[in-house]
Structure formats: C-alpha cells, structure tokens
C-alpha cells in the first residue's frame, strides 16, 4: 500500500467526528460558523487519525498559502555574519510558527535579485511579506507595491511624501542616541564623536540626528561615516583619531561598529573608558558582553521587533479574509530603547 493511499482523508475525519464533510472542512480550514462542541470533535478526529490537510486543496478554499516571505535587502555574507538578523529572524519565526505559517527567506545580492524577488512575490506563492534593512534607493518597495502583497516593514521607511501607507515596526533610534550621548556628556566628556551607520538607511540617519540633538554644533570632524560592520568601525576609528586625536568619547551606531572601534583604540594604546569612553547601539549579547571591555550600549528588543512585524502582518491577513480582529492599530509602531551600562562608558 502506498503512502498516498494510506493517508487519512477529510471524509474519514468527518466520519470519525460524526459531522458532514463541509463542517469538517470549515474546521480544518479555519472557517467560522461551527459550534464549539463540533469543532472539538473534528479536532479530536484529526489528532486521532493523524490527518494532514492537502495544502493545494486548502489554498483553493482559504485563498491562503500559510507562507510568508521575509525579504532582507542585504547580501547573504552580511546577513549570516550579523547577529542582528538572526535575532530578528528568530522573533519572526516564533510568531509564524505559532500560527502554523512557514517562513520563506529571500535575500538580495544585487539588482537582478530585486527583480527576482518582485517576480516571486507577484507569483502568488506567499500570503504576505516582511521586509527589512531597506536602503533609500532600494527598488524593492515599488516592486512589492506592484505585486500587491500585504507587507510590513522593519524600520521606518525612507519615503516621506505621504503617498504610500506603510505598516512598520521600528525602535526609538533618535531617542536612544540622545540618551547615549547625554550619558557621555554626563561623564564629563567634551570631545564626543559619532561613528555613523550606513547613511542610506533611516536608522543611521535617526541616530545621527539624536547625536546632533545633544551635541549641537559640534566639530564636524567628530562625525565619521561607518557602515554598521566591525571593519567599518575600525576604519572610521582610525580616521577619527587622525582627525581628532583628543577625542575622549565615541558613540557608535551599533555594537558591531563599536567592537571595531574598541580594537583600534586598544591597538593605539588608548584605555577604555579612562581615555576614551565608548557606547554602542543594539545590545546584542553575543557582541556587547564579549568585547574588551564589555560594552555599554543602547538596548533595542530586536527579537520582539520581529515578532511584532509578523503579528501585524498576520492580523492584516485575517482582516482581509473577513475575520474579526481587535482593531486596526497604528500603521507605525516605535518600540522604546534603554541604556545598558557596562564597563566601556
């Protein structure tokens, strides 16, 4: 007997539960209008028989694929080297798994990949998309808009014309940066520098704005552009020491950047925090607790950001399917940040 022939059918579930096939189908496919005692009988029959719905047939009934695309606008070398992405993916995966939905990961190496992602989303393979790490010139938002796929963005979108309604989840990047720089000033530091992230991303721009909110008209030489990577932090720290050798504090745009800056300071014989105090951003424990010395940083709940992105998308999908949801909720959610003090500042 083949595996297909021995697989329990929906008819067998209905017979075991003592209900019609239509009632069993509504329960299995998440439909409404079935009394709770019958729902329990069908679910018990499904469990006893080991029934697994045919996904293709179920999609015809529900118009749902139970799959969500997670689009990261970065090359795989960056994604798999940066713990930020692992944390956000873990949050997304937990939420999707809890709702019996699959995660489909899509990465972009270049322009050809953008077109490929757009075609995939337009092909009806997934119910929606979660998109993060966008750059300001990224064509993905337009491609996704053209595909007509429900979408939630990670991070504040870079367009400000108001023409497109975007649902997004972000952290208080500007407020967190202000708190970090105020802490450095409160320590008595007078030559406070900032190593930015990639300034074609809104998170980096917001953190730079937070730095400027506190420092005002600081020496322009105290701001050096980085790229959110350890190598970028090293390069920027070397440049900063050449420009401003009397620097006594550094606010780095993320923990990886700070880790690179700390390595250069150690090489140059600068004591941290005695000579130069350093603060990062993210509080990624695999990084922040392992630097030398352990890193003072601004904590954002990266995993919760991922969970909330998935939750907002699933709520939107339920609403589109005619299910009752609590409320529309905000289109933009900004999570708070907190300063975590360790040894570096």
N, C-alpha and C positions, 0 to 999 in steps of 0.2 A: 504494500500500500504506500503511495507517495505521500510526501509531507502535505501537498496541497489537498489531497483527498481526505486526509485525516484531520484537517484544520476545522475547528468548530465554526458553524455558520451562525448568522444572525437569526435564522429560523430556529436553530437549536436553542439559542438563548431565549427567544420568545416562548418556545415550548416549555423550557425549564422554569421560566418565571410565571407561566400561565397568563401571558398577555399577547396582544396581537403583534405582528411583525412591525407595524407602523409605530406602536408605542415603544417597543424595544429600540427601534431606530432613533426615535426622538431622544430617548435617554442616552444612548451611546454617543449620539452626535451633539449632545449638549443643548437640545431644544427645550422650550418651555411648555407649560400646559399639562404636565403629567403629575398626578397626585403623588405625594411623598412615599406612601406605602408601596406603590408600584415602582417608583424609582429604586427603592431599596431592594425589591425583589429582582429587578433587572440587574442591578449592580452585583448582587449576590450570585446570580446565574452566570454573569460574565466572569467573576472570580473563580467559581467552581469549575467552569468549563475551560478556562484559560483562553477565552475569546479575545482575538486581536482584530480590531476593525481594519478593513481594507482601505488604505489611505486614499487611493484614487477614487474609490466609490464615495468615501466620506467627503472628499473635497467637492464632488459634484453636488452633494446635499447641502453642505455648510458653506460652500464657497471659501473655505479656509484651508490653508496648506499646513498649518501648525508649524511654520518655519519662519524665522526672522533673520534677515541679513544684517550682519554687523560689518559696517564699512569703515575701515581705518585708512585715512588718507596719508599713509606713510609706507615706505618700503619695508619688506619683511626684516631686513637687517636691523632697522630701528625698532620695530615692534617687539621682536624677540630679545632685544638687548635692554629694553627699558621696563623696569618693574611697574611703572605707571599703567601700561597697557594690560599687563597681567592682572592687576588689581581690578581695573575697570571691567575686563572680560569676566572675571570671577563673579562680580556683582551681577552682571547681565545674565550669565549662565545660571546662577542660582535662581533668579526670578523667572527666567524662561522655563527652566526645568520644573519649577513648582507649578507651572501652568501647562505642562506637557507640550512644550513647544521647543523646536530644535533651533540651534544657532548655526548659521552659515557664515563663515568668516571670509571676507573679501578685502584684499589689500591692494594698494596701488603703487606700482613702481614708476609709472610714467603716464604720458598722455594716452598711449594705446590702452593702458589698463583702465583709464577713466571711461573710455568708450565701451570697453568690455563690461565693466560694472553697470553702466547705463543700460546696455542691451539685456543683461541678465535680469535687472530689476524690472524692466519693461516686459520681460517674457512671462510674467505671472508665476514665477517659481516660489515666491515668498509672500507673506501677508503684509510685511512692512519692513522698514529699515531703521537701524540705529547707526548714526554717523558721527564720528568724532575725529579730532586732530585736523580739522579743516585749515587750509591756508587761504589768504584773502583772494588770491587769483584762481582758486580751485574751481574747475568747471562742474564738479560733482553736484552742487545744489541745483543747477539748471537741469542737468541730466536727470536727477531724481524727480524734480518737479515735472519734467516732461513725461516721465514714466508713470506719474500719477500714483506713486506708492506712499502710503502713510509713513511719516518719518518723524523721528525725534533726534535732535542734535545734542551732542555732548559739547558744551562750551557755547558761549554767546556767539551767534552767527555774526559775520563781519559786515553784512549789509545793513544799512541804516535808513533806507529810503521808505520803509513802511509799506512797500508794495507787496511784500510776501509775509504771510503769517507763519512764524516758525515756533514750534514747540521745542524747548531746550532745557537742559539742566546744566548749571554751572556752579562754581564756588565764588565766594566774595574775594576775587583776586585783588581788587584795588584796596578793599578794607584790610585784608590780610597783609598786604605790602606796607600799608601805613603803620599797622601795629608793629611790624618787624623793625621798620626804620625808627619809629618813636622809641623802641626799646634800645636801639643802638645809641641814639642821641641821649637817652636817659642814663646810659652808662658813661657819659662824658665824652663820647667820640665826636670829633669835629670834622674829620675828613672821611665822610661816609660815601662809599662808592656803590654803584649798582652794575652788576653784570646781567644784562637782559636775556630773555629768551629770544626765539626767532620772532622778529617784529612783524612778520606777515601772519601772525596768529593773535587773536584778540586777547588771550590770556596773558601773553607777554606785554602787549600794549597796556592792559589794565594794571599790571604790576609795576610797569614803568611809571604810569600816571600816579599810582599810590606812593611811589618813591618821591616823585616831584611834589606831591601834595604836602609832604613833610619838609623836604629839603629846599623847596622854592627855587631860587636862582643859584643853585649850586654850580660849582665849576663844571662846565660841560665835559672836561677831561675825565671826570669821575664816573661817567657813564660809558660803558663799553658793551657792544653788542655780542651776545653769545648765541647759542642755538639749542639750548636745553640738553646738551650732551657733556660728558666729562671732558672730552677733548676740547670742546668749545670753551669750557670753564678754564682749562689750563691755558689755552691761547689768550683768552681775554684777561686772565690774571697777570700773565707776563706783560701784556700790553699796558695794563693798568699800572703796574709797578714801574715801568719805564716812563709813563706819563706823569705819574703822581707818586713818587717814592715815599711820600709822607702819609700815604693812606693808612688810616687806623681802624677802618671797619668796612665790611663788604656785605651787602645784601644781594644774594644770588637768586636768580629767577626760579631755580628748582634745586632739589637735593643733588642731582647728578652734576649740575654746574658747580655747586658748592664743593662737591668732592674733588673735582678737578682743580678748583682754586686752592683748596687745602693742600693738595700735593705740591703745587708750585710754591706756596708760602713755606712749606716745610723744606723744600729744596733750597730756598733763598735764605733760610735761617731765621724766618720770622716766626715768633712764638704766637700761638693761638690759644687763648684770647688775649694774652698780655700785650703783644704788639699790635695785632690785628684781630678784631672780633669778626666772626662770620656767622651769617644766618642764611638758611635755605628756604625752600618752599615745597611742600607736599607731605612731609613726614612719612616717607616710605621707609619702613623699619629696616628692610634689608640694606638700605643705604645709610640712613641717618644714625643708626646705632652702631654701625661698623666703621664710620670714618674716624680719623685720628686728629683731634679728639672728637667724641660724639657730638653730633650736630644739633645746635639749636635751630628750629625750623618752624614754619607755619604749617599747621596741620589742616588738610582738607580730607574729607572722607571719600576717598576715590571709589572704594567698593560700593558705598551707598549711592554715589552718583550713577554708577552702572545699574544698580537695582532700580533706582527711580526712573532712569531712562526707559528701561524695559517695562516698568509698571505703567508709565504714561502711555506708551505705545499700545500695550495690551488693553488698556482702558478705552483708547480710541477705537481699536478694532472691535471691541464689544459694542461700543456705541453705534458703529457703522452697521453691525449685524442686528441692530434693533434691541439689544439687551439693555436693561435698566442699569445705569451707573449713578454713583452718588451725585456728581456734579461735573461741570466742565473743567473746573480747576484753572489755575493760571497757565498761560502759554509759556512763561519763562519762570523757572524755579532756580533760585540762587541760594546755595547752602552756606551756612556760616563757617568761618575758619577760626582757629585758635593758635596762639603762640605756645610752642612746646619748648621749654628751656632745658638745655643740656649744658655741655661744658664750653662749647665754642663761642658763646656770647652770653 
